[in-house]
Amino acid sequence: MIIVTIDSVPGKEIKELKGFVRGGCIQSKHIGKDIMAGLRTIVGGEISEYTEMMDEARQKAIGRMVDDAKSKGANAIIGMKLQSSAVMQNASEIIAYGTAVIVE
Protein backbone atom coordinates (compact mmCIF):
# COMPACT_ATOMS: atom_id res chain seq x y z
CA MET A 1 0.00 0.00 0.00
CA ILE A 2 1.37 3.39 -1.01
CA ILE A 3 0.73 6.01 1.68
CA VAL A 4 1.50 9.70 1.12
CA THR A 5 0.68 12.89 2.98
CA ILE A 6 0.24 14.87 -0.24
CA ASP A 7 -2.76 14.81 -2.61
CA SER A 8 -1.11 12.75 -5.35
CA VAL A 9 1.41 9.97 -5.79
CA PRO A 10 4.44 11.24 -7.71
CA GLY A 11 4.87 9.36 -10.98
CA LYS A 12 1.44 7.73 -10.72
CA GLU A 13 -1.98 8.65 -12.06
CA ILE A 14 -5.06 8.44 -9.86
CA LYS A 15 -7.51 6.24 -11.76
CA GLU A 16 -10.29 5.92 -9.21
CA LEU A 17 -11.32 7.51 -5.94
CA LYS A 18 -12.46 4.98 -3.31
CA GLY A 19 -13.25 7.41 -0.51
CA PHE A 20 -12.41 8.26 3.07
CA VAL A 21 -10.54 5.67 5.13
CA ARG A 22 -9.51 5.68 8.76
CA GLY A 23 -8.09 3.62 11.56
CA GLY A 24 -7.86 4.32 15.25
CA CYS A 25 -6.34 3.05 18.47
CA ILE A 26 -6.70 3.99 22.12
CA GLN A 27 -3.59 2.96 24.01
CA SER A 28 -2.46 3.06 27.64
CA LYS A 29 0.47 1.73 29.67
CA HIS A 30 0.21 -0.60 32.63
CA ILE A 31 0.63 0.84 36.11
CA GLY A 32 4.31 -0.16 36.50
CA LYS A 33 5.42 1.74 33.43
CA ASP A 34 3.13 4.61 34.36
CA ILE A 35 4.84 4.94 37.74
CA MET A 36 8.27 4.93 36.08
CA ALA A 37 7.10 7.61 33.65
CA GLY A 38 5.80 9.70 36.57
CA LEU A 39 9.16 9.48 38.31
CA ARG A 40 10.92 10.53 35.12
CA THR A 41 8.94 13.78 35.06
CA ILE A 42 10.66 14.75 38.32
CA VAL A 43 14.19 14.50 36.90
CA GLY A 44 13.34 15.47 33.32
CA GLY A 45 14.21 13.88 29.99
CA GLU A 46 12.35 11.80 27.47
CA ILE A 47 9.58 9.62 28.83
CA SER A 48 10.42 6.58 26.73
CA GLU A 49 7.48 4.56 28.08
CA TYR A 50 5.08 7.03 26.47
CA THR A 51 7.17 7.40 23.32
CA GLU A 52 6.89 3.62 22.83
CA MET A 53 3.18 3.67 23.66
CA MET A 54 2.44 6.38 21.09
CA ASP A 55 4.59 4.70 18.42
CA GLU A 56 2.73 1.43 18.94
CA ALA A 57 -0.63 3.23 18.76
CA ARG A 58 0.40 5.02 15.52
CA GLN A 59 1.40 1.73 13.90
CA LYS A 60 -1.91 0.09 14.89
CA ALA A 61 -3.95 3.07 13.64
CA ILE A 62 -2.11 3.16 10.30
CA GLY A 63 -2.51 -0.62 9.94
CA ARG A 64 -6.24 -0.36 10.53
CA MET A 65 -6.49 2.49 8.00
CA VAL A 66 -4.66 0.33 5.44
CA ASP A 67 -7.07 -2.55 6.14
CA ASP A 68 -9.99 -0.17 5.53
CA ALA A 69 -8.44 0.95 2.22
CA LYS A 70 -7.80 -2.66 1.12
CA SER A 71 -11.41 -3.57 1.90
CA LYS A 72 -12.45 -0.85 -0.57
CA GLY A 73 -10.11 -2.18 -3.26
CA ALA A 74 -7.60 0.67 -3.06
CA ASN A 75 -3.85 0.38 -3.64
CA ALA A 76 -2.88 3.80 -2.24
CA ILE A 77 -3.87 6.37 0.37
CA ILE A 78 -3.36 10.06 -0.32
CA GLY A 79 -3.58 12.99 2.07
CA MET A 80 -2.82 10.79 5.09
CA LYS A 81 -2.92 12.56 8.44
CA LEU A 82 -2.49 11.53 12.07
CA GLN A 83 -4.35 13.09 14.95
CA SER A 84 -4.05 12.39 18.67
CA SER A 85 -6.03 13.27 21.75
CA ALA A 86 -6.18 12.30 25.40
CA VAL A 87 -9.33 10.31 26.16
CA MET A 88 -8.64 9.81 29.86
CA GLN A 89 -5.73 10.05 32.24
CA ASN A 90 -2.80 7.96 30.95
CA ALA A 91 -4.60 6.92 27.74
CA SER A 92 -4.34 8.47 24.29
CA GLU A 93 -6.18 8.00 21.04
CA ILE A 94 -4.48 8.09 17.66
CA ILE A 95 -6.49 8.35 14.47
CA ALA A 96 -4.97 7.87 11.00
CA TYR A 97 -7.08 8.99 8.05
CA GLY A 98 -6.85 9.77 4.37
CA THR A 99 -8.39 9.18 0.96
CA ALA A 100 -8.23 5.74 -0.62
CA VAL A 101 -7.48 5.64 -4.35
CA ILE A 102 -6.39 3.35 -7.14
CA VAL A 103 -3.22 4.52 -8.86
CA GLU A 104 -1.38 3.23 -11.95
SELONU-741750 format. One record per residue (C-alpha): x, y, z; residue in three letters. Coordinates in steps of 0.02 Angstrom, whole numbers. Layout:
BEGIN
      c1      c2      c3  resn
       X       Y       Z   ALA
...
//
This chain:
BEGIN
      c1      c2      c3  resn
       0       0       0   MET
      68     170     -51   ILE
      36     301      84   ILE
      75     485      56   VAL
      34     644     149   THR
      12     744     -12   ILE
    -138     741    -130   ASP
     -56     638    -267   SER
      70     499    -289   VAL
     222     562    -385   PRO
     243     468    -549   GLY
      72     386    -536   LYS
     -99     433    -603   GLU
    -253     422    -493   ILE
    -376     312    -588   LYS
    -514     296    -460   GLU
    -566     375    -297   LEU
    -623     249    -165   LYS
    -662     370     -26   GLY
    -620     413     153   PHE
    -527     283     256   VAL
    -476     284     438   ARG
    -404     181     578   GLY
    -393     216     762   GLY
    -317     153     923   CYS
    -335     200    1106   ILE
    -179     148    1201   GLN
    -123     153    1382   SER
      23      86    1483   LYS
      11     -30    1632   HIS
      32      42    1805   ILE
     216      -8    1825   GLY
     271      87    1671   LYS
     156     231    1718   ASP
     242     247    1887   ILE
     413     246    1804   MET
     355     381    1683   ALA
     290     485    1828   GLY
     458     474    1916   LEU
     546     527    1756   ARG
     447     689    1753   THR
     533     737    1916   ILE
     710     725    1845   VAL
     667     774    1666   GLY
     710     694    1500   GLY
     618     590    1374   GLU
     479     481    1441   ILE
     521     329    1337   SER
     374     228    1404   GLU
     254     351    1324   TYR
     358     370    1166   THR
     344     181    1142   GLU
     159     183    1183   MET
     122     319    1054   MET
     229     235     921   ASP
     137      71     947   GLU
     -31     162     938   ALA
      20     251     776   ARG
      70      86     695   GLN
     -95       5     744   LYS
    -198     154     682   ALA
    -106     158     515   ILE
    -125     -31     497   GLY
    -312     -18     526   ARG
    -324     125     400   MET
    -233      16     272   VAL
    -354    -128     307   ASP
    -499      -9     277   ASP
    -422      47     111   ALA
    -390    -133      56   LYS
    -571    -178      95   SER
    -622     -43     -28   LYS
    -505    -109    -163   GLY
    -380      34    -153   ALA
    -192      19    -182   ASN
    -144     190    -112   ALA
    -193     318      18   ILE
    -168     503     -16   ILE
    -179     650     104   GLY
    -141     540     254   MET
    -146     628     422   LYS
    -125     577     603   LEU
    -218     654     748   GLN
    -203     620     933   SER
    -302     663    1088   SER
    -309     615    1270   ALA
    -467     516    1308   VAL
    -432     491    1493   MET
    -286     503    1612   GLN
    -140     398    1547   ASN
    -230     346    1387   ALA
    -217     424    1215   SER
    -309     400    1052   GLU
    -224     405     883   ILE
    -324     418     723   ILE
    -249     393     550   ALA
    -354     450     402   TYR
    -342     488     219   GLY
    -419     459      48   THR
    -412     287     -31   ALA
    -374     282    -217   VAL
    -319     167    -357   ILE
    -161     226    -443   VAL
     -69     162    -597   GLU
//
